[in-house]
């Protein structure tokens, strides 16, 4: 065997060793990625809360209120909180209407486990979706110094849930 053949064999073995090393490295990276992806949710319908996760919110706590719906007009929601009429601006881009099996009359908490459907509207398309007289729960947050309603929970009997 000549020096030329020996050099070719050495180069061939070096290439094989490098290829095997690269293959093992890529395989271990794919395995790590696959293990990480197993921990990611496939979709919101597949998510079930951990045993200790709170799925209720107290109505009347910060950012929540309950009342009788009056109307949505000019980007604002009007409702009665007892005998007081309240007007709050809606968020500009999206308002979530959460349909629930829960009866809000006399309710002190909203149970998120009873939400059956989510509808998303903007402050124009929500007009007429909730009927006057319906008991609603509102969720608001401060946006640019203004408290704005971003979500409204309604009972499944609401016209907005039928769509």
N, C-alpha and C positions, 0 to 999 in steps of 0.2 A: 504494500500500500504506500502510495506516494504522499508527499507532504500536501499536495493539492487535494487529494481525496480526503485526507485527515482533516484539513481545514474546512472542507465542505460538510463533513460529518459533524464537526464541532459547531459550525454555524447553524446547521439543521437542528441539532439538539438545543442550542440556545434559543432559536426561534420557537421550538416546541415548548420549552420551559416557560418562555415569556407568554406564549399563547395560553397555556394552561393557567398560569398565574393571573392573567387578565380575565379568563373565564371564571376562575374561582372568586375573584374580587367582584365581578359583575353579579354573579349568582348570590353572593352574600349581601350585596346592596339591594338586590331585588327582594330577597327574603326579609330584610329589615323594613323595606318599603311596604311589603305585603302585610307584615305584622302591624305596622303603624296604621295602614288602611283598615284593618279589622276593627280598630278602635273608633273609627269615624262613623257617624250615622249615615245610613244609606238614604234616608229621607225623613221628613218630619213625622210621617205616620208611623215610622218604626221606632220612634223615641218613646221610651217609657221612663217616667221619673224615678230617680233613686228612692229608696225607702224613706229617707229623711228629708226629701225635698218638699217644701211647702207648696201646695197647689191651691191655696185659698188666699184671698186678700180681704182685709177688713174694709168694708164700705165706709167711707168717711175718713180713712187714713190719708196720709199725704198723697195728693194727686188723684184721689178717687172721690166721687160723689154719686148720689142716687137721686132721681127725681122723676117727674112725669114730663115726658117729651111734649113740647109745643110745636116747634118748627125749626128748620134750617133755612137761613136766608142770608144772602150776601156774605157767605163764608163764616157765619156764626151760628151756633146752636143755642136755642132757647128752651129752657125747661123750668119747671116749678120744683123748688126744694121746699116742700111743705107748703107754706103760703107765699113764699118769696119767689118772684120770677128772677131767673138768673140767665145771663147772656155771656157766653164764652166764645172766643174765636176758635175756629178749626185750624188744624195744621194745613199748610198750603198744598202739599203734594199728595199725601195719602191719609185716608181715615179708615181704620179697620172697624167693621161691624162684626162682632162676635156673637153668633147665635148659640143659645144655651138652653138646656132642658130645665134650668133652674127658674123657679118662680121668685121674682124680686120683691113682691109685696111682703113686707115684714122682714126681708132678708138683711142680715148684718154683715154677711161675707159673700164674696163671689167665689164659687168653686170652679176652677179652671178645668177640672176633670169632666165637668158637665157641658163644656163647649163642644158643639157638634159640627159647626161650620164657620168658616171665616169668609167674609166678603170684603173686598177692598174698593173704596171709592175715592174720588177727589172731592173738593169742597163744592163742586157744581153737580156732579153725578149723584151725590148722596141726597139731593133735594127730592122729597117725595118718597123716599125709601122707607122711612120710619113714620108710622101713623101717629097723629096727635093723640095724647091720652095714654100712650104706652109707658110703662115703668122701665126706665133705662138706668144703666150704671155707666158713668163717664170716667175716662182716664185722661188726665191732662199732665203736661209737663211744661216747664219754662223753656221757651225758644226765643233767643235774642231779647230777653227781658220781658216777654209776654207769655202768660200762661195760656197754652193752646191745647184743645182736645185732640187727641190722636186716636183714641179708640172708644167705641160705644158698645156695650153689651146689651143685647135684647133677648127676649124670650123667643123660642122657635116659632111661636104662633105669629110673630111679626111678619109683615109683608116683605121686609127686606131679606128674610130667611128663605122665603119661598122661591127666590130666583136662583 
